Amino acid sequence: MSTSEMMELQRTIGHLRHCVGSLRSRYGDAAQVRRLANDIDRLDIDAKELEEYPPREVPATSGERIQVPDTPYSDELFRGVDDEGLGGLHEAR
């Protein structure tokens, strides 16, 4: 991760922390606000770990495309199967 990406991440976490602080002043110590503050603390911890111990970068994929034909599939392919989410069809097609 580049330095500019890390700076942007830290800036965004700081902005989130400010927003949650505003929520805390409005709603007090509500459970939802505490959870949000905990989430931001976790984001901050993870960002610092990422900066200190960056994982190995994943090489870019070749972007190979697989051509899918526009022609309809054969009905034989679907013989004897149910249409999931539609309650299933139990009759001959």
C-alpha positions in Angstrom: 0.0 0.0 0.0 1.4 3.4 -1.0 2.1 6.2 1.5 -0.7 8.2 -0.1 -3.2 5.3 0.4 -2.2 5.0 4.0 -2.5 8.7 4.6 -6.0 8.7 3.0 -7.0 5.7 5.1 -5.8 7.4 8.3 -7.6 10.6 7.3 -10.8 8.7 6.7 -10.5 6.8 10.1 -10.0 10.2 11.7 -13.1 11.6 10.0 -15.1 8.5 11.1 -13.8 9.0 14.7 -14.9 12.7 14.6 -18.4 11.6 13.3 -18.8 9.0 16.0 -17.7 11.6 18.6 -20.6 13.8 17.4 -23.0 10.9 17.7 -21.7 10.2 21.2 -22.4 13.8 22.2 -25.9 13.6 20.8 -26.9 10.1 22.0 -24.6 9.5 24.9 -23.2 6.1 25.7 -25.7 4.2 23.7 -24.8 0.6 22.8 -24.8 1.4 19.0 -22.4 4.3 19.5 -20.1 2.2 21.6 -20.1 -0.5 18.9 -19.3 2.1 16.2 -16.4 3.5 18.4 -15.1 -0.1 18.9 -15.3 -0.7 15.1 -13.3 2.5 14.5 -10.7 1.4 17.1 -10.4 -1.9 15.3 -10.0 -0.2 11.9 -7.2 1.9 13.3 -5.5 -1.2 14.8 -5.8 -3.0 11.4 -4.5 0.0 9.4 -1.5 0.3 11.7 -0.8 -3.5 11.4 -1.2 -3.2 7.6 1.3 -0.4 7.5 3.9 -2.2 9.7 3.5 -5.7 8.3 2.1 -5.4 4.8 1.0 -8.7 3.3 2.5 -10.0 0.0 0.9 -8.2 -3.0 -1.3 -10.3 -5.2 -0.2 -10.2 -8.8 -2.7 -8.7 -11.3 -4.7 -11.3 -13.2 -4.4 -11.6 -16.9 -8.0 -10.7 -17.4 -8.6 -13.7 -19.6 -12.2 -13.7 -20.9 -14.3 -16.7 -21.5 -16.7 -16.5 -24.3 -20.3 -17.5 -23.4 -22.5 -18.3 -26.4 -25.7 -16.4 -26.9 -27.5 -19.5 -28.1 -30.1 -21.1 -25.7 -29.0 -24.1 -23.7 -30.4 -27.6 -24.6 -33.5 -28.6 -22.6 -31.7 -31.9 -22.0 -29.3 -30.1 -19.7 -32.1 -29.3 -17.3 -34.2 -32.5 -17.5 -35.2 -33.7 -14.0 -34.1 -30.7 -12.0 -36.1 -28.2 -10.0 -36.0 -24.5 -10.6 -34.6 -23.2 -7.3 -36.5 -20.3 -5.8 -39.5 -20.9 -7.9 -40.9 -23.7 -5.9 -39.7 -26.3 -8.4 -41.3 -27.6 -11.5 -42.4 -31.2 -11.2 -43.8 -31.7 -14.6 -42.3 -32.6 -18.0 -40.9 -29.7 -19.9 
